[in-house]
Amino acid sequence: ALAALVASPWSFLVLVIASATLLLWEWGAATRGTGADATTILQVACVTALVIFVAVHKFVVAAILLAAALAVIAIWGRQKNGTWNATLDAAGLAYVALPAAALIWLRSDPSYGLTAVLFVLVIAWTTDTASYVGGRTFGGPKFAPAISPKKTWSGFLVGTTVPALIGLAFAQYLGNSSASALAVAALALAFACQMGDLLESAVKRSLGIKDMSQLIPGHGGFFDRIDSLLLA
């Protein structure tokens, strides 16, 4: 991820497309029982075109494309498998396409693109790690037992506040940024990471599954690894 990010905006675009493909494959397998079907192919084609249009700053075209793809997939899914599955198909596309487009939009900035995406990535990694360490160290009451039984308030608070240090570190590195502003931005992103983790847990619970896939032995699926990043 770091190599693709640093090399160029286009190598990062390839990484985002490959990641989106994995995510949509997992979504199809979890919701439809197969990730290798026409719906997944259409979703991947849409995300690929979407991020390319965003990369070349054709934002209106990108928005129209996404809206049209959501409508087509919803109508097609309803005819094939009913309203609920059509909703899941459209939701899966939005769940993957919007973060993908956001990452490419950030990376395409000529001045701060690399730094901005790195900031988001480091916040997501720090939030996940600090939440785990905080929860294991301090324990205590559960944060959202109905959605994610293992998450504690201590993990949530540590995971949300520690990333503020990342904001301070980036301000020091940049030299011309407000430390307090970047610390607040880091806190906001860390909170989004926590909500992203809970959102994916809620999705899995509604689907009656433990992991989105078994792509990464011992960890579950790719979705399970970057759920925090998606919402951030």
Contacts in CASP RR format, 6 or more apart in sequence:
PFRMAT RR
TARGET T0000
AUTHOR 0000-0000-0000
METHOD contacts of the structure
MODEL  1
ALAALVASPWSFLVLVIASATLLLWEWGAATRGTGADATTILQVACVTAL
VIFVAVHKFVVAAILLAAALAVIAIWGRQKNGTWNATLDAAGLAYVALPA
AALIWLRSDPSYGLTAVLFVLVIAWTTDTASYVGGRTFGGPKFAPAISPK
KTWSGFLVGTTVPALIGLAFAQYLGNSSASALAVAALALAFACQMGDLLE
SAVKRSLGIKDMSQLIPGHGGFFDRIDSLLLA
1 15 0 8 1.000
1 121 0 8 1.000
2 118 0 8 1.000
2 121 0 8 1.000
3 11 0 8 1.000
4 11 0 8 1.000
4 12 0 8 1.000
4 14 0 8 1.000
4 15 0 8 1.000
5 11 0 8 1.000
5 12 0 8 1.000
5 15 0 8 1.000
5 107 0 8 1.000
5 114 0 8 1.000
5 117 0 8 1.000
5 118 0 8 1.000
5 121 0 8 1.000
6 114 0 8 1.000
9 55 0 8 1.000
9 104 0 8 1.000
9 107 0 8 1.000
9 108 0 8 1.000
10 55 0 8 1.000
12 103 0 8 1.000
12 104 0 8 1.000
12 107 0 8 1.000
12 117 0 8 1.000
13 51 0 8 1.000
13 52 0 8 1.000
13 55 0 8 1.000
13 104 0 8 1.000
13 107 0 8 1.000
16 51 0 8 1.000
16 100 0 8 1.000
16 103 0 8 1.000
16 104 0 8 1.000
17 44 0 8 1.000
17 47 0 8 1.000
17 48 0 8 1.000
17 51 0 8 1.000
17 100 0 8 1.000
19 100 0 8 1.000
19 222 0 8 1.000
19 226 0 8 1.000
20 44 0 8 1.000
20 47 0 8 1.000
20 48 0 8 1.000
20 51 0 8 1.000
20 96 0 8 1.000
20 97 0 8 1.000
20 100 0 8 1.000
21 44 0 8 1.000
21 47 0 8 1.000
22 215 0 8 1.000
22 222 0 8 1.000
23 95 0 8 1.000
23 96 0 8 1.000
23 222 0 8 1.000
23 223 0 8 1.000
23 226 0 8 1.000
24 35 0 8 1.000
24 40 0 8 1.000
24 43 0 8 1.000
24 44 0 8 1.000
24 47 0 8 1.000
24 92 0 8 1.000
24 93 0 8 1.000
24 96 0 8 1.000
25 35 0 8 1.000
25 36 0 8 1.000
25 40 0 8 1.000
25 213 0 8 1.000
26 35 0 8 1.000
26 212 0 8 1.000
26 213 0 8 1.000
26 215 0 8 1.000
26 221 0 8 1.000
26 222 0 8 1.000
26 223 0 8 1.000
27 35 0 8 1.000
27 40 0 8 1.000
27 92 0 8 1.000
27 95 0 8 1.000
27 96 0 8 1.000
27 212 0 8 1.000
27 223 0 8 1.000
28 34 0 8 1.000
28 35 0 8 1.000
28 37 0 8 1.000
28 39 0 8 1.000
28 40 0 8 1.000
29 35 0 8 1.000
29 212 0 8 1.000
29 213 0 8 1.000
30 204 0 8 1.000
30 207 0 8 1.000
30 209 0 8 1.000
30 212 0 8 1.000
30 213 0 8 1.000
31 85 0 8 1.000
31 88 0 8 1.000
31 89 0 8 1.000
31 92 0 8 1.000
31 207 0 8 1.000
32 39 0 8 1.000
32 81 0 8 1.000
32 85 0 8 1.000
32 88 0 8 1.000
32 89 0 8 1.000
34 40 0 8 1.000
39 73 0 8 1.000
39 76 0 8 1.000
39 77 0 8 1.000
39 89 0 8 1.000
42 69 0 8 1.000
42 72 0 8 1.000
42 73 0 8 1.000
42 76 0 8 1.000
43 69 0 8 1.000
43 73 0 8 1.000
43 89 0 8 1.000
43 92 0 8 1.000
43 93 0 8 1.000
43 96 0 8 1.000
43 97 0 8 1.000
46 65 0 8 1.000
46 66 0 8 1.000
46 69 0 8 1.000
46 93 0 8 1.000
46 97 0 8 1.000
47 93 0 8 1.000
47 96 0 8 1.000
47 97 0 8 1.000
47 100 0 8 1.000
49 65 0 8 1.000
50 62 0 8 1.000
50 65 0 8 1.000
50 66 0 8 1.000
50 69 0 8 1.000
50 97 0 8 1.000
50 100 0 8 1.000
50 101 0 8 1.000
51 100 0 8 1.000
51 101 0 8 1.000
51 104 0 8 1.000
53 59 0 8 1.000
53 61 0 8 1.000
53 62 0 8 1.000
53 65 0 8 1.000
54 62 0 8 1.000
54 101 0 8 1.000
54 104 0 8 1.000
54 105 0 8 1.000
54 108 0 8 1.000
55 104 0 8 1.000
55 108 0 8 1.000
57 108 0 8 1.000
62 101 0 8 1.000
66 93 0 8 1.000
66 94 0 8 1.000
66 97 0 8 1.000
66 101 0 8 1.000
69 93 0 8 1.000
69 97 0 8 1.000
70 90 0 8 1.000
70 93 0 8 1.000
70 94 0 8 1.000
73 86 0 8 1.000
73 89 0 8 1.000
73 90 0 8 1.000
73 93 0 8 1.000
74 86 0 8 1.000
74 87 0 8 1.000
74 89 0 8 1.000
74 90 0 8 1.000
75 86 0 8 1.000
76 86 0 8 1.000
76 89 0 8 1.000
77 85 0 8 1.000
77 86 0 8 1.000
77 89 0 8 1.000
78 85 0 8 1.000
78 86 0 8 1.000
80 86 0 8 1.000
95 230 0 8 1.000
96 230 0 8 1.000
99 229 0 8 1.000
99 230 0 8 1.000
99 231 0 8 1.000
103 117 0 8 1.000
103 120 0 8 1.000
106 113 0 8 1.000
106 116 0 8 1.000
106 117 0 8 1.000
106 120 0 8 1.000
107 113 0 8 1.000
107 114 0 8 1.000
107 116 0 8 1.000
107 117 0 8 1.000
109 116 0 8 1.000
115 170 0 8 1.000
115 174 0 8 1.000
119 166 0 8 1.000
119 167 0 8 1.000
119 170 0 8 1.000
119 182 0 8 1.000
119 185 0 8 1.000
119 186 0 8 1.000
120 189 0 8 1.000
120 229 0 8 1.000
120 232 0 8 1.000
121 229 0 8 1.000
122 166 0 8 1.000
123 163 0 8 1.000
123 166 0 8 1.000
123 167 0 8 1.000
123 186 0 8 1.000
123 189 0 8 1.000
123 190 0 8 1.000
123 193 0 8 1.000
123 232 0 8 1.000
124 189 0 8 1.000
124 193 0 8 1.000
124 226 0 8 1.000
124 228 0 8 1.000
124 229 0 8 1.000
124 232 0 8 1.000
126 159 0 8 1.000
126 162 0 8 1.000
126 163 0 8 1.000
126 165 0 8 1.000
126 166 0 8 1.000
126 190 0 8 1.000
127 159 0 8 1.000
127 160 0 8 1.000
127 162 0 8 1.000
127 163 0 8 1.000
127 189 0 8 1.000
127 190 0 8 1.000
127 193 0 8 1.000
127 194 0 8 1.000
127 228 0 8 1.000
128 193 0 8 1.000
128 197 0 8 1.000
128 228 0 8 1.000
130 155 0 8 1.000
130 158 0 8 1.000
130 159 0 8 1.000
130 162 0 8 1.000
130 163 0 8 1.000
131 151 0 8 1.000
131 155 0 8 1.000
131 156 0 8 1.000
131 158 0 8 1.000
131 159 0 8 1.000
131 194 0 8 1.000
131 197 0 8 1.000
132 155 0 8 1.000
133 158 0 8 1.000
134 152 0 8 1.000
134 154 0 8 1.000
134 155 0 8 1.000
134 158 0 8 1.000
134 159 0 8 1.000
135 152 0 8 1.000
135 154 0 8 1.000
135 155 0 8 1.000
135 158 0 8 1.000
137 154 0 8 1.000
138 152 0 8 1.000
138 154 0 8 1.000
138 155 0 8 1.000
138 158 0 8 1.000
139 152 0 8 1.000
139 154 0 8 1.000
139 155 0 8 1.000
140 152 0 8 1.000
140 153 0 8 1.000
140 154 0 8 1.000
141 152 0 8 1.000
141 153 0 8 1.000
142 149 0 8 1.000
142 150 0 8 1.000
142 151 0 8 1.000
142 152 0 8 1.000
142 153 0 8 1.000
143 151 0 8 1.000
143 152 0 8 1.000
143 153 0 8 1.000
143 155 0 8 1.000
143 156 0 8 1.000
144 151 0 8 1.000
144 198 0 8 1.000
144 201 0 8 1.000
147 198 0 8 1.000
147 201 0 8 1.000
147 202 0 8 1.000
147 205 0 8 1.000
148 197 0 8 1.000
148 198 0 8 1.000
148 201 0 8 1.000
151 197 0 8 1.000
151 198 0 8 1.000
156 194 0 8 1.000
159 190 0 8 1.000
159 194 0 8 1.000
160 187 0 8 1.000
160 190 0 8 1.000
160 191 0 8 1.000
160 194 0 8 1.000
161 187 0 8 1.000
161 190 0 8 1.000
162 190 0 8 1.000
163 186 0 8 1.000
163 187 0 8 1.000
163 189 0 8 1.000
163 190 0 8 1.000
164 183 0 8 1.000
164 184 0 8 1.000
164 186 0 8 1.000
164 187 0 8 1.000
164 190 0 8 1.000
165 186 0 8 1.000
166 186 0 8 1.000
167 179 0 8 1.000
167 182 0 8 1.000
167 183 0 8 1.000
167 185 0 8 1.000
167 186 0 8 1.000
168 179 0 8 1.000
168 182 0 8 1.000
168 183 0 8 1.000
170 177 0 8 1.000
170 182 0 8 1.000
170 186 0 8 1.000
171 177 0 8 1.000
171 178 0 8 1.000
171 179 0 8 1.000
171 181 0 8 1.000
171 182 0 8 1.000
171 183 0 8 1.000
172 179 0 8 1.000
189 232 0 8 1.000
192 231 0 8 1.000
192 232 0 8 1.000
193 228 0 8 1.000
193 229 0 8 1.000
193 231 0 8 1.000
193 232 0 8 1.000
194 228 0 8 1.000
195 231 0 8 1.000
196 227 0 8 1.000
196 228 0 8 1.000
196 230 0 8 1.000
196 231 0 8 1.000
196 232 0 8 1.000
197 227 0 8 1.000
197 228 0 8 1.000
199 227 0 8 1.000
199 231 0 8 1.000
200 212 0 8 1.000
200 223 0 8 1.000
200 224 0 8 1.000
200 227 0 8 1.000
200 230 0 8 1.000
201 227 0 8 1.000
204 210 0 8 1.000
204 211 0 8 1.000
204 212 0 8 1.000
211 220 0 8 1.000
211 221 0 8 1.000
211 224 0 8 1.000
212 220 0 8 1.000
212 221 0 8 1.000
212 222 0 8 1.000
212 223 0 8 1.000
212 224 0 8 1.000
213 220 0 8 1.000
213 221 0 8 1.000
213 222 0 8 1.000
213 223 0 8 1.000
214 220 0 8 1.000
214 221 0 8 1.000
215 221 0 8 1.000
215 222 0 8 1.000
216 222 0 8 1.000
216 224 0 8 1.000
216 225 0 8 1.000
219 225 0 8 1.000
END
